[in-house]
Amino acid sequence: MLFNFHTPLFEEFPFPFHSVVIKIVSKRSTNSRYLLSPVESKAVPAEVALMQMVNQPPVWKNIIQLIEWFDEPDRYILVLEHPDPCVDLQHFFNNFQTDRPTTPPHEVLHI
């Protein structure tokens, strides 16, 4: 589940992002694989560990930043950068002006 929040920047907000995406992942609906975190001394969900790995210096502007993550008993929550300009795959296909692909977006990504 993804939520997109456009937020004004506050002086106390330590990240220079104008908006964030909050991704909520159920632990029941996934095969929760865990990897050793490169920034924490414990195993974390694989998606979190991989985001932490690609967010290590040098940071590339074309890689979405993991701002924070939270581990709850039945789910984990990722707060991710939502760069501007940016469009998700569903909006890209909805706004595509020429011939639309016949394959639904979720099948294109093989999720």
N, C-alpha and C positions, 0 to 999 in steps of 0.2 A: 504494500500500500504506500503510495507516495502523496505527500502534501507539499505544495509550493507556497511559501510565505514571502511576500515582498515586505521588507521591514526597513524603516528609516535607520540610518546609522546613528547610534548613540555614542557619546564620547567614551563611556565605560565598556562598550562592546569591543573586545580586542581584535576583531577580525574585520577586514575592509570589504565585506561582502554586502551588497545591497539587498540580496534575497537569498533564501536558503531553501533547500528541499529536505523534507523529513521523510525518511524511509523507515517503515515499520515492517519487520520480518518476523513472522511467527515461527517459533522453534518447532512447533508440531507439524507444520506443512513443509518443512525442509529437512533434508538429511544433514543435520547440523554437524559439519566437519569443523574441527578446530585445528589451529596452527599456533605455533609459538609467536607471540607478538614481538616485533622489532623494537617497540617502545615501552612495553610493559613486561614484567617478569612473570608472565603466565600465558596459558593458551587462551586464545580468543576465537570467536567465529571466523572461519576462513575469509569471508568477505571483509571483515574488519581488518584482519591481519594483512590482507593484500592491499587494502586502501592505505594502511599505515606504511606499508613498504614503498608504494609509489609516491607517497607524500614526504619521503625522506629527502633531504638536500642531495643534489640540487633540485629545487622544485621547478617543474615545468608549467608554464601558464596554460597549456592545453590539457592538463590533467586536473579533473575536478578534485577539490580538496575535501578531505574528511575533517570537519570542524570539531565534532564531538560524537561520542557514541555512548549508549547506555545499555546495560545488561539487566533485563528483568526476568522473572522466573519463566514466563511463557513466550517471551519475545525479546528482540533487541532492536534498538532504535538508533538510526544513523542520522546525523545532521550534516548535510553536505552543501558545499558551495553550489549556487545556481548562477553561473556566469551570465553576463549580458553582453552580446546577444546570445541567446540559447533557445533551443526548441526541442521538446521531446519528440520521440518517434511518432507517436499518435498524432500530434499537432502537425508534424511535417507531412504525414500522409493526408491528413484532412485538408491542408492548405496547398497540396501539390496541384499545380495548375494544368499540367499536361496529362497524358495518359496515366491513369492511376494503376498501380500494380494490383494484380489480382490476388496476391498473397497477403493475408492479414498481417499486421505489424508484429504480432506475437510469434508468428511462424518465421518471419524474416530473421528475428534474433535467435531463434531456437532456444527459447527460455524454458 
